[in-house]
Each structure stands twice: as C-alpha cells, then as structure tokens.
Amino acid sequence: MATSIHICYLLILFCHFCVIFPPSVDGKEAGLYKPLVDDVVILVENNFYQTVFMSEKAWIVELYSSWCGHCVHFAPTWKKFATDIKAWNPIVAVAAIDCAVKENHAICQGEQVKGYPTIKQYTPHAKNGSGIYYKGTRDVDSMRMELAKYVMGLAALPNWPQLKIVNSTDILSFHDHLNDIDSSGMFVIFEEKGSTLGVEVILDLSNVEDLSRQVLRMEATDENPLKSKWSVKEVPSVFVWPSDGEPKQLDVKSRNREGLRRAILDNYKPKTAEEGPGKKTGNKKVGESKGEKLLEETRNKTQPQKEGEEQNPAAGQLEAVLKASNISRNYTYLADIESALHYSLRIEVPSRTLIIGEELAALKNYVSVLNKYFPARRPVAEFLSNIDQQLQGSTWSAGIPVKTWNMLVDPVQSIGWLPAEENWVGCIGSSHGFRGYPCSVWTLFHVLSVTQAEVDENNLKSNSLEVLRTMRGYILNFFGCVECSLNFEKESSNILAEVSDLDSAILWLWKTHNRVNKRLSGDETEDPAFPKNPFPPSSLCGPCHNSVDDAWNEHEVLRYLKHRYSPANLNFTGVVALTGEKMHPRQINKRAVEAEFLRSELVSRVKRRKYNAEQGPAPKTFSVLGVTVFDVSLCLMLNLCCIMLVLCVYFVFFRRRKLKAFQSCMP
C-alpha cells in the first residue's frame, strides 16, 4: 500500500514537472530561452492556457519565432527584463512561447500574432483572446514602468498589496488598524505625481507578503497635508511609522528603486520573532501555485549553465551529416519551397481575423503568381489553382474571414493537395532556429523569378516586376519578422529604377540577397555551419568571379542562377508523396522512375504555361459559387441543342401527319 502511494506521489510530481518544463522538440533545445537558466517561464501548447488563463497573477508574454532575426536580437533584453522584475513573480510573471514550433501554431494564431516578437499582457484569470498588446518602447526600463502601470490599473486580488495612490485619510486609518493585521509598523513612499517608482518598489517587495502589504504610496503634492506635517523635503523619500511611535523619515543612500527598497528592508521589523527581512509569512508566496513552487525549488537547486557548454555543431560535423544523407548545397530542393508554401499559406496568412484592404490585394497577387510560376506537382497545382480561382472570382469587398481562408487551405477540405508540414532539406539549419523558413522564402522567390523568365521568355507583354512586386507585398503585409519586413522595404525602395526586364529582375533579387547576407554576416542569427558568404562561391561557379579584380561576372552569374533555380533542375530529396510519406534520400535511387516522372511533369507544365503566355492572355473569366463562363457557355450550347432536337422531332411528326392526311384523301 505504501509503495503504491509513493508511486502515485512520484507520478504527480512528474506531471507537474512536465507541465512547467516541457520536453524539447525533436530532441533539440527548442526556442531562444532555456529552462532553469533564464528567468523566463517557457510556455508551450499543453501548458499555455492552464498557466496563463487559470492563474491568480498577471502575465506578460512574448510570442516570438525562433527563426526571426529581430526576436534573436531582442531575446537578451527579454531575459534581462525577466531577471530585473523576478521579485514581482507573486503578482506578475514573464513568459515566452515559440510560435515557430508546430505544436504552438494554434496558440499563436488564436492570439492573433501578426508579427514577431509580439508582447501581450494578461490579467489574472484571463480569457482566451483577452490579452492586451504591449505597444511601448522595448527596453528594460520602459517595459518595467509600463508593466507597473498596467498592474496598478488592474482590479487587485484579495492577497495583493495596495498599489494605487492613497490619501492622508487612508494612511491614518491604516495605521489605526496595524494591530488588527498583526503588523509592527507601516511604510509610506512619497513620490512625484505620475511616477511608477513606488509601485515598482512595492512589487519588488511582493515576495515578502506581510511587508509588501504594509507599504503605501502618496504623491508629494502641495495638496497633500502629510507633506507639510511630516516635513517632506526630498522626493522620492520613504517614512516608517511604527504602530507605537511617530513617523520617521528613513535614510536613503540613493533615491531610486534600489535605494528605497533597501531602506525599507533594513528597517523592517517583523512582529513574529522567527521571521526576518525577506522571509515569507506563509507557506507560500502570493499567488503561488504548487507547480510554480516546484519550479522555484528546482531552479534553486540548479546551477546556471556555463558559457559554451552547449554549442552548435561544427560546420564540418554538419557537412558530414548532409553528405551522409546525399544532401548537397549544389541543388535547389522542391521540399524546401513546398514547405515555404505550407508555412506562408497556413501559418502566416491566417494570423489575423480578417484579410482585407492592402493585405487582401497582396494575398491575391501572391496566390496568382504562385499559380502561374510555382513549379507544382499536379495535386499542388490543383491546390493553388483552386485558391486563385476563389480569390479572383469575387471582389471580397468585406474581406476574407480567417475561417473561410482556413477552409480553402485546409489539408483535408481543400481541393488539391499540399504537404501539411515543414520539411527543410537544403534549408536545414545546424539547430532549431537557424535557417528554415527565411531560407526557404528566399529560395521560393529565386525559383519564381527564374520560372517567370522561362515562361515569359517570348511574351512581349510580360511584366518584369510581377514576381518582385508580389514578393515585396507579401513580405510587408504577412512576413512574421517585423524588423526583416522594414529592412526589405528599404532594400526594395529603388526597385523601379533597377529592374528593366526579366533578366535584370533575377539579378536584382540575387544582389539584394547578397547585400542582406553581407549585413547579417557575423550576426548572432547566422548559422555557424552556413556562414553568410557571397553567393555563389567560386567552388560552385568559378566563371562567376573575375580572376583579375574578383568582381562579379554578371553574365555568368545569370546563367548559373537560371540553371540552379530552374524547375528542370530541382532536387526531389525529401519531397512528400501523396500518401504523406517522405521520400528518404536512400530511396531516391530505388524511386528514380518516380523522380524522373515528377521532373518531366514539372517541365511539361512550365512548357504549357510558356505556350499559353506566347498565345496571349486567356479571356477573363468570373466565378460565382464555382460556376465559370465556360460552364454557362456549355449550358447554353446544350440548351440550344435541345431546342433544335425538339424542333426536328416536331417537324418529322408534323410531316408524317400531313402525309397521312394527304394519303387518306386519295381515292
């Protein structure tokens, strides 16, 4: 019996541990924050709602993507912020959730995360979708002050300290009841009007329940009678008023948050003898749950990780892995650009409740370009064609609700088919957060620009900016990394002057990509296994580099880009079959027939598009509830045929009747 109880107890502890410290994804350390090391609570799909919405404390949560460069740059600030207000944990906690993790996609979509990083604030016992967007400056001091204002404005729970400004009547009343609350004295902070310093100091002391509830704050204005009565000369200042004595101003070494906090702690005299400064008055802190207590105890037992203890695999090691998997940097992979489609259409686009206005126009252009130039397998082509028809077949003046959009791209309900997961091959990174989606987006637009050049080679009416403008519109309206979008907007500001034909469009994209790589070279977002060097290197394209001055030979570069990103030269390693099964690299040789069939299918589809482009644009069609002009024309033809048939039958029977009548009249 005792053994069974012990086993049950261990299982309960294990469940608590799993909720607070979720397992890593795919065996790797997922995200930008580490449990037990950073003071950031790591949220995942199976603990987000329980932790945030069932809590007796407020939360401030960063919703980020580990592949987002801006998020990587912001992570140290968020860690410092979490450490700076760690003592506030009984009242408000700092957390983060990685939206790049597949299991967390639904959470981030439900929270309407349009760009990364997004910061949201939640009240105690918050409801789904009730989070408030933080729109202030994103440095530690600004976030701390704004969070103090936010918490101060919340409806206080019974066990919270008094955070709002009080008046002299409140002070006198509180002092009269000190014995009732088993307190030996009270502290009063005088501060400037509109200051958050007093709130911050009280929150700093909130892990000492009885102390934080004995600290009150007042504005040091001329209308405050206690200012003159207590001879308040300097602001901020703090007074102690014992239950059996007179108020006395404390000696503050520095008139800031730390100085006031230290002065209060040094003069705090708990009424119960066994309790001293900084000790808790109860069995647990304010608003602390059993799981959070376990988290704190485990943190105290865990030593911080040493620098360099967990390093990314060396470039040589990763090269060996890639080589063993028959994966080379010499190819462009269909799996990468299909993964980019899945992520953009099913993860990024649905991150708003309604797609309307400029966003809708950008989405229409994006899907139209994909339908024209994406080197799609038959089911993927059907998938894109159906979405394009639905978007172009209606004005959608009221916008597209996200539920409608999700039905269009749903892996089960949609017409056609598109892999429903990310499977990076050429864009694989050395660890979670490196390369992946951003790499695949660049690859996608390189492929689209080259495919357009092939399709519209002899089309005099071709728009050389079609792909680039579409790319710009998508990135500005949907790409998750906000900082990346702004940087690309700057990079593409002079695009009209730099692009004159389809070849120059290919070269413009190549130059822009190299400029971005140069700017990010050596940055913390750079994958050490894949340095951001100028592309293509001489090892891949020797003629692209002039041997004399090491300048680019753009004619050879263009030839190389057209070859590398051509649909005819795509590599099918890692593509997902119609059954959803990945083609393992070692099975490629065994499935050579399928691979060659797939290649011929892509090439023939491009040729058909090229032929159609040379013949001129097809007549404009409209679609209402799936009925097109062709359908209407066919119905009219069938109706006309039916009328002709009826007339013929009538004519035959009429002739026969006339003939019989004539014969009956004959002698």
Phi, psi and omega in degrees: 000313180297322179297318180297319179296318179298319180296316179298319180296318179295323178296320179296315178299320180296320179296317177300318182294320181293326180291317185278326179242082183295149179294155180289161183268130178056031177077005181247160174286110185269140172093179185264357183235147184246130176295149179073348180250309179268153179274022179259126176286125183268119180259147176221181185302321186271004176226000184297306185293319180295322184284316187271315188272348179245027186255151175265017176232164174276161180225146168236120191238133172264122174257111190228175174233129185292343177271354183280121181299320180297322179295320178298317179292328184278339185306315179300324178294318180294323177295316179296320179298316180296320179290322182299324182247027180303324182292344180282355190310325178297337182254317182213139183237156181253131183219173178207149175224135183270108182284351178281344179282129186307317183294340183265358184303316183296321179298311184292324176293319178296331178270005174056055179275108181268333182212156182248146349278142174256137179243128180233146179248138183234140177281165171300143181055042181294160177252160181302128179081007184266001181297146179258129179291133173275123184241012182276184178293145188253055167245166188301311184296316181294317180295323179296315181294318180293322178293323177298318177297318181297312182294321180298329182276355180279157173289118186290140173280161184304328183266009179274152173287168178279116183256338183280161176296137177246166178253180185295326179297318178298320181298311182296319179295318180298317181296324180294338184251018180300319181294330181293330181259015176058048182238143181271351181178180179221160179239142179234124178259125174260129183216169179293155177295132180086357181284150175253006185302314181299319178298316181298319180294316179297318178294326176298332182263006187289345177279358172245091196306309185292329181288311183299331181276358176256004181253125178239161183231143179226153174273132182275064178260165180293337179284348181277112183296333182287339180297313179281324182295322181264004178056054178283112183258324184241145179228133001281156176212165182225138179243147172248136180232096180297158180294336182239028182212197181256153177296142182221134178285135181273150176281115182252120183291321177221131186274067176219188184302311182292321180297315179292320180297316181295320180296320180293315180297320181293334183252009180279126179236097180296143183288327178277129191296323186283356181254139180232184181303134175083001179266155180276152180267344182235193180282343180210164181285168180299127175071014185274132176264169179298320180296320180290327177296318177298319178301314182295317181296319180293321178299319182294333181272348186260130178278143178301147180290137180286152179296137178080001182293325180238102184252156174291150179299146181294156182301321181297321179295317181293322178300321179296320178297314181296321181294321179295333181265013182059030180256131182231156177280002184277354188238165169249132191253130177299325180300324181294313185283333172291324176295322177297319177299313180302313184293318183290316185280329186254343182246308185283312184299318183282014183277019174220156184283334182216130177260113188209161174067228183298324179296318180295318178298317179296321180292318178301314179297319182298310182293324179298316179294320177298318180295329181277319194239353180288130180285082192261141167293164185308308181294327178290322177297319177296320179300311182290321181297319180296315180296319180297317179298319180294322181288316184279341185278359179213154180285334182051047184300331179268006180087173179252114175298146184298331178296320177296316180297317181298327177292324180295324186254004182298132182300334183265315188274338187287155173281140185081201186200144174213134179311140186258030178203162176273134179220084184284135178240287176290337181260014179294141178257169181287341175201171182301133179102343177265139175057242178063236188299312179303319177299317183290330177293314176302313181300317180302313183285332171297315180296317181296319181293321179289318180296321177298320178297326178287313184293316186261024183304318182249015180267106184292339182266010183294144177261107185293342181263003187303308182292316184294318178295322178296317178300315180297316180297319180294314183296319182290332186257335188232335186298131190294325183282107185297314181298320179297320180297316180295320178295320180291326177300320178292318181298327186259014184294334184249028188295326182297323182281338187263344184242124181237337179211182184295322179294319179292334176293319177298315181291325179298316180296320178297314180297318180297318179299318179292324177295319179295317178299320179295319180293326183266359180297128182084356179287159181294345177277352182284133176285121182298336179279345180226076181301146181276074178267162177302141182240140358276147177289163181296336179293334179262328181214087180298313181296345180291342183249127175286129184289339185282299185247008179060024176277169181278139170264094191294333177297316179288325177299315180299317179297320180293315181297319180295327179284314185294318186261011178288141176303333181290342185246015177293146177261139187257013175300130175084359180293154182262128179287171182298336178280353183093003182270132179286144174277105182294142181308324182287346180265357183300316181295321179291334183251033183299325181297315179296320181296316180292323177297318179296319179296315180295326178295315180295316182295316181295326178293320177296320180296320178296319178295323179295317179298315180297323180294321180289331179282349181103164182293143177290156178303144180293138179238157173235160181221124176236118182055035177085000181264121183256176177299323179298317179298316180296317180299318180296319178297318179297320179296315180297321179296317179297320179297319179297319179298315179298321180295317178298317179298319180296315180298316180298317181297318181296311181294323178297317179297318181296317180297318179297320181295316179297318180297322180293317181294325181292337180276347182283143178291000000 
